[in-house]
Amino acid sequence: MINRQAVYHQPLSQFAYAPAEYCLTIRLQTAKQDLCKCTLYYGDRVDPLPQVKFRAKGMEKVASDERFDYYEVTIRSELDRICYYFELEASDEKLYLYAGILATYLPSERSEYYQYPFIRREELSDVPRWLKEAVVYNIFPDSFASAKREISGQSETLLDEKSGQTLHTRLGGTLRGIIANLDYIANLGFNCLYLNPIFTAAEYHRYDLLDYYHVSPNLGTDSDFRELVQAAHALGMHVIIDGVFNHCSWYFFAFDDVVKNGEKSRYKDWFYKLEFPVVRPENGEKPSYSCFAYEPKMPKLNSSNPEVRAYFLDVCRYWLEEFDVDGWRLDVANEVDKDFWREFRKVAKRTKPDSVLIAEIWESAERWLQGDMFDSTMNYDFRKNCRDFLASGKINGSEFNSRLISMNWRYPFPMVQGQLNLLDSHDVSRFRSLCLCPERFYLAEICLFTSIGAPCVFYGDELGMQGETEYTWRGAMPWQQAVSDERELFRQLISLRKRNACLIDGRLRVLDYDDKGKFVFARELGKWSVVVALNASEQESDAFMRLPETKPTLSYGYDASTRKMTAYGYAVWEVEE
C-alpha cells in the first residue's frame, strides 16, 4: 500500500515553478522506496473542449534521503495555462493525486486538478546568468590591503568634516589597496568582488553609516571607487557592494535631528519605537529606541515610511547608475519591510536590468525568493552543513545527504544556482579554525566549488587564515605570512568550475554515502558529468565502488587500482558518457 502520509506536493512553490516561458518543473515527494512508477499528466486548463486532453510524462526519482524519495519532471510545450495531476503506482496499488486529494478515481471537473494559472514572464524563477557563473571573492575593506601585497596594520582616526564625527580604522585597508591587488584576485580566477561596506561610517566595520552617498574618507574617495569598479570590469569581474538599510549610525543626519529636536523633528517617523526625549545611552544603558540587535549606535530605520523609502531607493539607483556597480548585498534583509524590498528591486532592475540583489538571511528564505524581492541569499546553511560533516565529523554521510536535499529543494533550481554559498564571512569563525585537521578544509573547498550555487570565498582563506573571534576572523590579510598556501588548489577548482558547464547548470545527484565519512555525488548535464568522491573519515575507506574508470582530474589519497581512499582523501572526475 502507498504511504499516503508521505505524499507531498504544493502548487505554485518550489514544487511547481516556471524556469522559463512555456516550461514548467513539477516535483513530488513520496515515502522512500514506496513507488515503482510515478507519472505526471498535464493539459490545457482552458481547453475549449468539454474534456481536457492530458499528456503523460514519466517522472524521474532524482533524490532520496532516510525517509523520502523525490521525483521531478520538466515539461516544455506550447501551453502557458496548465492543469495537472499525478499517477502513483506501487506493486499493489495505484492512486491519483490532484489538488491535495489521493484517490482511486479522477475528478469530474477540470477545476479540481492542480492548476498553474498562467506562466508569466515577470514571475519566472530565474536569476541573471552572470550570478550563476560567478566565483566570488569577499573583501572586508579595512583588513585586505593598503598597497600592493601589503596591509599597514595601523589603526587611525580621521575627522569627517561633513558629519563632524571621528572615523576609525583598525588595520588600514583602502580602496587603492584593493585596486593594487586586483591582479592577484584575477590570477586566482575569481570573476566577482563582494565588498563589505565602503560608505562613510564611524566604526572600522562601517555598518554604522553616516553618509550613504560617499565613500568613507579613511577608505578613499569616490573617484577611487569609480576607478576600482572600472578596473574590475576591465578584468571581467562584477562588483557587488554592501547595502545597510535596516539601520544607520546614531549620528546619521536624520537621527541626529531627532536627538536634538525630539517630537518636533521632521524625521521622527524615520525610526522605530522612539521614546521622547531620545537620548544616546551611555554606560550600557538600554536605548529608548529600536536598534540593530542591541547595539544603540545603530538605530533601526522605519522602512515603511514613504520618505525613508524614497531616500534609500535613490541610494540604490545612485550607485548602480553613477558608479556602474553590478548589485547589492543587503544587510539584515529579513528585518526590513517587504514592500520596501519590492520597490527596491523595481528600481534596481529598471536602472540596471542584470543587477543582482543578495539578501543576508541566515534561515530558509522561501518567502523572499519568489521573484519579487531578491535574486539570492547568503547561504549560511551550506556552511553549517559542511561544518558538521566535513569540518568536525559531527554528522555522517547519510545525514549530510538529507541536509543537502533539504537545502537544495527548498527553492526552485535556478534560484539555488544563484545562492551565495560560503564557508565563512565577516560574521562567523574562519572555517579552517573549525576543522579538526587541514585536510578537512580541502574537502570543504572542493564541496564549495562543485556544489549548486555561486561559491563565495572570504579573503585570505586561500592563505590559510584562521580565527574564532571577531578581530581574528576579520584579521589582516597575511600577504607575507601565509599560514599555508592553498592558492594552487583554489586555481584548479575555479578553473574546473569555469570550464565545465556541469558545475553551473548540472543537477546534483548523490551516488553513494555511508554512516561514516564517505560521500559521492555527481553534477550531471546531458552526456557530461563531474563526479566528486570525498572521504571525510579519519580512516581509510575501501568502499568506493561506483566511481569512473578514468584518471581523476584532481585527487588526493585515491588509489584507482584498489579503489581505496586514504583518510580525508578526495577525487574529482570529468566524465563524458
SVG drawing of the C-alpha trace seen along z (x, -y; Angstrom):
<svg xmlns="http://www.w3.org/2000/svg" viewBox="-18 -71 74 77">
<polyline fill="none" stroke="black" stroke-width="0.4" points="0.0,0.0 1.2,-3.5 2.1,-5.5 -0.4,-8.4 1.1,-10.5 4.4,-10.8 3.0,-12.1 3.5,-15.8 3.1,-18.4 2.5,-22.1 1.5,-24.1 3.0,-27.5 6.0,-26.8 9.4,-25.2 7.4,-22.0 5.8,-23.7 7.6,-26.6 8.4,-28.0 12.1,-28.4 11.2,-29.8 8.2,-30.6 6.3,-27.6 8.3,-25.5 7.2,-24.0 9.1,-22.0 7.0,-19.7 8.2,-17.9 6.7,-15.3 7.7,-13.7 6.8,-10.2 7.9,-7.6 11.3,-6.0 11.1,-3.0 7.3,-3.2 6.6,-3.6 7.6,-1.6 6.4,-4.3 5.3,-8.0 3.7,-9.8 2.6,-13.4 -0.4,-14.1 -0.8,-17.7 -3.1,-19.6 -4.5,-22.9 -6.5,-24.3 -8.6,-26.4 -9.1,-23.8 -12.3,-24.7 -13.3,-21.0 -15.5,-19.6 -12.8,-17.3 -9.1,-18.3 -6.8,-16.3 -4.0,-15.2 -0.5,-14.3 1.6,-11.8 5.3,-12.2 7.2,-9.9 8.8,-11.5 12.4,-10.7 13.4,-9.8 16.2,-12.3 17.0,-12.1 16.4,-10.0 17.1,-10.5 16.4,-8.5 12.6,-8.9 11.6,-10.1 12.0,-9.8 11.9,-12.9 10.5,-12.9 10.9,-15.6 10.0,-16.3 10.3,-19.4 7.7,-19.8 8.1,-22.1 5.2,-22.7 3.1,-25.4 1.0,-25.7 1.1,-28.6 -2.0,-27.7 -1.7,-24.2 -3.7,-21.8 -2.1,-18.6 -2.3,-15.5 -0.1,-12.6 -0.5,-8.8 1.3,-6.9 1.9,-3.2 3.1,-0.7 3.4,3.0 -0.1,3.5 -1.9,0.2 -2.4,-2.8 -3.6,-6.2 -4.2,-9.6 -3.1,-12.8 -4.9,-16.0 -5.5,-19.2 -4.3,-17.6 -6.6,-14.6 -5.4,-11.0 -8.0,-8.8 -8.5,-5.7 -10.6,-7.8 -10.1,-11.1 -12.3,-14.2 -15.2,-15.1 -14.4,-18.8 -11.2,-20.4 -11.1,-22.9 -10.4,-20.0 -6.9,-19.3 -3.8,-21.1 -3.5,-24.4 -0.7,-26.6 -2.9,-29.5 -0.5,-31.3 3.2,-31.3 4.0,-35.0 7.4,-36.1 7.6,-38.6 7.3,-35.7 9.8,-33.3 12.1,-31.6 15.5,-32.6 18.4,-34.9 20.9,-36.8 23.2,-34.4 26.4,-36.0 25.4,-35.3 25.1,-31.6 28.6,-31.7 30.1,-33.9 33.1,-32.9 33.0,-35.5 35.9,-37.0 34.6,-38.7 36.8,-41.5 36.5,-43.2 37.9,-46.6 39.7,-47.5 41.6,-44.2 42.6,-43.5 45.3,-45.8 46.8,-49.3 49.2,-48.8 50.4,-46.0 50.6,-42.8 50.6,-44.8 48.4,-45.8 49.6,-48.5 48.0,-47.0 47.8,-50.5 44.7,-51.9 44.0,-55.5 41.3,-58.1 40.1,-60.8 37.7,-63.7 34.9,-63.7 34.3,-67.4 30.8,-66.8 29.4,-64.9 31.8,-66.2 32.4,-62.6 35.6,-60.7 36.1,-57.9 38.0,-54.8 40.1,-52.2 41.7,-49.2 44.1,-47.7 44.3,-50.4 42.9,-48.8 41.9,-51.1 40.3,-51.1 43.6,-51.8 44.9,-48.8 42.2,-46.7 43.0,-48.2 46.6,-47.4 45.8,-43.7 43.1,-43.1 45.7,-41.2 46.1,-38.8 42.4,-38.2 42.1,-37.8 45.1,-35.4 43.3,-33.1 40.4,-33.1 37.7,-35.0 35.2,-36.9 33.2,-38.8 34.1,-41.0 31.8,-41.4 32.9,-44.3 31.7,-44.8 30.5,-48.4 32.5,-51.2 30.3,-54.2 31.1,-56.9 30.9,-55.3 32.4,-55.8 33.5,-52.2 36.0,-50.2 33.4,-47.7 31.3,-50.5 27.9,-49.1 27.0,-52.3 26.5,-54.5 26.8,-58.3 26.6,-59.1 25.1,-56.8 26.3,-58.9 30.0,-58.9 32.9,-56.5 34.3,-56.7 37.2,-59.2 39.5,-56.9 38.9,-54.3 39.5,-56.5 37.5,-58.8 34.5,-58.4 36.9,-58.7 39.0,-55.8 35.9,-53.6 34.9,-54.6 38.4,-53.5 38.1,-50.3 34.8,-49.3 36.2,-50.2 39.4,-48.3 37.5,-45.2 35.2,-45.4 38.2,-45.5 39.4,-42.3 36.0,-40.6 34.9,-41.0 31.5,-42.1 31.3,-44.2 28.7,-43.8 28.5,-46.3 27.0,-46.0 23.8,-48.0 22.8,-48.7 19.2,-49.9 17.9,-48.3 19.8,-50.7 22.2,-53.7 24.5,-55.5 23.2,-57.3 24.9,-60.4 23.2,-59.9 21.7,-63.3 18.1,-62.2 18.7,-60.5 20.9,-63.4 18.0,-65.8 15.6,-63.6 18.0,-63.7 18.3,-67.5 14.6,-68.4 12.6,-65.5 9.0,-65.3 9.4,-68.4 11.9,-66.7 10.6,-66.2 12.5,-62.9 10.8,-61.4 8.9,-58.9 12.1,-57.7 12.9,-55.4 11.3,-52.6 9.8,-52.8 11.1,-56.1 10.5,-57.3 11.0,-61.0 13.3,-62.5 15.6,-60.4 19.0,-60.1 22.1,-58.4 22.6,-56.0 25.9,-55.7 27.5,-53.1 25.4,-50.2 22.0,-51.8 19.1,-50.4 18.3,-52.7 14.8,-54.3 14.5,-53.2 14.7,-50.1 18.1,-49.3 20.1,-46.6 20.2,-43.7 21.1,-45.5 23.6,-48.0 22.4,-51.6 24.9,-53.1 22.8,-51.6 19.1,-52.9 16.6,-50.9 15.2,-52.7 11.4,-52.7 11.5,-51.3 7.7,-51.6 7.9,-55.4 7.5,-56.9 10.3,-59.4 12.7,-56.7 11.8,-54.6 12.3,-57.5 15.7,-58.3 17.1,-54.8 15.6,-53.9 17.6,-56.8 20.7,-55.4 20.0,-52.2 19.7,-54.0 22.7,-56.2 25.4,-53.6 24.1,-51.4 23.8,-54.3 26.7,-56.6 29.3,-54.0 28.1,-51.1 28.2,-48.6 26.6,-45.2 24.5,-44.5 23.8,-44.8 24.3,-42.5 21.6,-43.7 22.3,-43.6 19.7,-42.2 17.2,-41.9 14.7,-39.8 14.0,-42.7 13.1,-45.2 9.6,-45.9 9.0,-43.6 7.2,-46.2 10.4,-48.3 12.3,-45.4 9.8,-45.1 10.2,-48.7 14.0,-48.4 14.0,-45.6 12.0,-47.6 14.4,-50.5 17.5,-48.2 16.2,-46.3 15.0,-49.4 18.3,-51.1 20.5,-48.1 18.4,-45.0 21.1,-42.4 22.0,-43.8 21.6,-41.3 20.2,-41.5 21.6,-39.2 20.0,-39.2 21.5,-38.5 19.1,-35.9 20.5,-33.1 17.4,-30.9 15.4,-29.4 14.2,-32.3 11.4,-30.9 9.2,-34.0 11.9,-36.4 12.9,-34.4 9.7,-34.4 10.8,-36.8 9.5,-40.0 12.4,-40.8 15.8,-39.1 17.8,-37.0 19.8,-35.2 20.7,-34.9 23.9,-34.3 23.7,-30.5 24.7,-30.0 23.1,-26.6 25.7,-25.5 28.4,-26.5 26.5,-24.8 26.2,-21.5 29.8,-21.5 30.9,-22.4 29.1,-19.5 30.1,-16.9 33.4,-18.0 35.0,-20.1 34.0,-18.3 32.5,-14.9 29.5,-15.7 27.2,-14.1 27.8,-11.2 27.4,-10.8 23.8,-9.8 22.8,-12.8 24.8,-15.1 22.8,-13.7 19.5,-14.5 20.6,-18.0 21.7,-18.7 18.3,-17.6 16.5,-19.8 18.8,-22.7 18.7,-22.3 15.0,-21.5 13.7,-24.5 13.9,-26.8 13.4,-26.3 16.6,-25.0 17.5,-28.3 17.3,-30.1 19.6,-27.5 22.1,-28.2 22.2,-31.8 22.7,-31.1 25.8,-32.6 27.4,-29.5 30.0,-30.3 32.2,-28.6 33.0,-31.8 32.3,-35.5 32.9,-38.7 30.3,-37.4 31.5,-33.9 34.6,-32.0 37.1,-31.1 36.2,-27.7 39.7,-26.4 39.6,-27.1 36.7,-24.7 38.4,-21.9 39.9,-19.1 42.7,-18.9 43.8,-20.9 42.7,-18.1 39.1,-18.6 39.4,-22.2 40.4,-20.9 37.3,-18.7 35.1,-21.6 36.6,-23.8 36.1,-21.0 32.5,-20.8 32.1,-24.5 33.3,-24.8 31.4,-21.7 28.0,-22.2 25.0,-24.0 25.3,-27.8 27.9,-30.6 30.9,-29.9 32.0,-32.8 35.4,-32.9 36.3,-35.2 39.6,-37.0 42.7,-35.1 41.1,-31.6 43.5,-30.7 46.4,-31.7 45.2,-29.6 43.6,-32.4 42.2,-31.3 40.2,-33.0 37.4,-32.3 36.8,-35.9 35.7,-39.0 39.1,-40.6 40.8,-37.4 38.3,-36.3 38.5,-39.9 42.2,-39.8 44.8,-41.3 45.4,-39.7 48.6,-37.6 50.3,-38.8 53.8,-37.9 53.0,-35.5 50.6,-32.9 49.7,-30.1 49.6,-27.8 49.5,-28.5 46.5,-26.8 46.3,-29.1 47.0,-26.4 44.1,-24.3 41.8,-27.3 43.1,-28.0 42.4,-24.4 38.9,-24.4 38.0,-27.7 39.3,-26.6 37.3,-23.4 34.2,-25.3 34.7,-27.8 35.4,-25.2 32.8,-22.6 29.1,-23.6 28.1,-20.7 29.1,-22.8 26.9,-25.7 23.8,-24.1 24.1,-20.4 21.7,-18.8 23.2,-17.2 22.7,-13.5 24.0,-11.7 25.6,-8.4 26.8,-6.9 27.3,-7.6 27.7,-5.6 27.3,-6.1 30.9,-7.3 32.6,-9.8 32.0,-8.5 30.1,-10.8 30.0,-10.6 27.9,-12.9 27.7,-14.0 26.8,-17.1 25.1,-15.9 24.3,-17.8 23.4,-15.8 26.1,-13.3 28.6,-15.1 29.1,-14.8 31.5,-15.8 31.9,-13.1 33.1,-14.0 34.2,-11.5 35.1,-12.5 36.3,-10.6 35.6,-12.7 36.8,-10.0 40.0,-9.6 40.2,-6.0 41.0,-4.6 37.9,-3.5 37.8,-0.7 34.1,-1.0 34.4,-3.4 32.9,-1.2 30.7,-3.5 33.5,-5.6 34.7,-6.3 37.4,-4.2 39.2,-7.2 42.0,-9.1 40.7,-11.8 41.1,-15.5 42.0,-16.2 42.8,-13.7 44.5,-13.1 44.9,-9.7 42.9,-7.8 44.2,-4.5 42.5,-3.7 43.8,-0.1 42.3,0.8 39.5,-1.9 40.7,-2.7 40.9,-6.2 43.0,-7.3 41.7,-9.3 40.4,-12.7 41.1,-11.7 39.2,-13.1 38.9,-12.6 37.2,-14.6 36.4,-13.3 35.2,-15.0 33.2,-12.3 31.6,-12.0 29.2,-9.1"/>
</svg>
